[in-house]
Amino acid sequence: MIALQNVKLFNGHADYFCNDATVIIEGNVVHYAGPSAATPALEPQTRVIDGRGHFVMPGMVESHAHLSYTNNGPLELDKSPVEEVVIKTIHNARVMLGSGFTSAISFGSVHRVDAFLKRGIESGEVLGPRLLAGGRDIGSTGSNADLHPDYAQLKIDGLGMITDGPWEVRKAVRTLSKNGVDVVKVMIDGELLSSGGGIKPGVLGFTDEELEVLVTEAHHRGMRVASHARSAAAVKQAVRAGVDFIGHANYLDDEALELLEAHRDSVFVGPAVAWEITFLEHYQSFGFETGGPEHEGYAAELAATQESVKRMRDVGVRVLVGGDYGLNITPHGTYAKELEYFTEYFGFSTGEALQAATKHGGEAFMPEGGLGTLEPGSLADLVIVKGNPLEDIKVLQTADNILAVMKDGQIFSGLLDPCSPHQKSAEQLSGLLEESLCN
Ligand SMILES: [Zn+2]
C-alpha cells in the first residue's frame, strides 16, 4: 500500500478539486482519494510519499488514437514499411503513456500492429497505455479508406480494406476479429481532402444494409465499432446502425442531434478537431491557397464543429478528448493540445475538459466502470503534474510538467526521456518518485 500525501487532487468530476488531499493505492486499485483530514487509518507497512503539493489527476484517455501512424502526411498514412511502423509504434506508445495518457481507444491501425502492440504492452515487453486495439480501416470503393486512384497502380495493403456488399463487409469484420482487433474502424462518409476521386463529407460510402451488417457482425464477435462520420447523414446512419464511437460529427441537423440525445448513454462522440485546426495553420506548406476550397472548407468545418459540440454538450452527449495524433501536423506527443482546444473552441471549463479526458474517456473505454476517476475501487491510473491544469490547461503540454504516471498501480517516470525509461514496482520507484517530485 502506498499513500501519496500532500497533493492537490482532481478526481475526474468536472467540479471537484481538493487543495490538500491524500491518495492511497492498494495494488492496482485506488483505496482512498480525498481530503487529507479524512484519510482512513494507514496500515503499518504503508509507504508514505510526500507529494510536495503537486497536482494529481486520473490518467487520461486518448479516445481517437493512431499509435501506428508515423507522423506522415495525411495522404501517406499507409506508405511507411511495416518494419519502420513497428519500431515507431513502440516509441509512440511510450510517448503516449509518458504524456499522461494511460489508456487509448484505437481508431485504426496499419497492418496488424495494434493487436500485437496490445499484447506487448500487456506482457510488459512494451511500455504504453492500456489499449483497445484497432485494425485496418473498412471502407467501400471510393471511400477515404480507398486512398489511391487506380491509375497509380499502388499495391499498398496496410490500411484500407476495400469492401463492397454485405458479405465482403462481413468477411472483413471476421478477418479483423481473427487478428485480435477490439475496435472495428469504418469510414461512413468522406473527407474534403483526398488523393483521388474520394467521396466528400455528406456522401455515404455504404448502404444502410452494409453498415448494419458490419455493426452486427462486430458486436456478435465482442468487438466495438468506431466510425469516421462528419455529416449529419453519416451520424444518423451511424447511430441507427448501433455504432459505438462516432469520430468528428462536425455537421449536425436537428434529427441527428435528437438521435444522439436518445442514445447518449451508449454512444460517444469525439470531434477530433486537431486535424482542422492544424491544417488551417499549415495549409500553405501543403501547397493550398488562401481562400481555396480546402482552406475555406476546413475553416467552415471547424466553425460547424464548434456549433455541433455545443449542441451535443447541451443535451448531455459525452464528448471525448482525442484526435488523430500521429500525422505530420499533429505529431505524437502533442495529445494534450486537445484539452486546450476544448476550452478554446468549445467553451469547456478546464474542469470539464479534464473530465472529458478522464471520467468520460474511462466510461468509453470500460463501460462497466472503474476507469477514469480517482475514487475507491477505481483502477490506479493517475498522473502527477507540476502546475495546476485547472488554472492553466496548457501545463499538460509540457513534458517536464508530467512528473510521474501510474498505470494499473505501476509507476512510470522519465518515459519522455529517450535515454532512461524506467519501469519498476511502486516500492522500488518510490525513492525515485520522491526525487522527481523535488524538481
Ligand atoms: Zn482518425
Residues whose N, C-alpha, C, O or C-beta is under 5 A from the ligand:
A	BS01	ZN	F107 D324
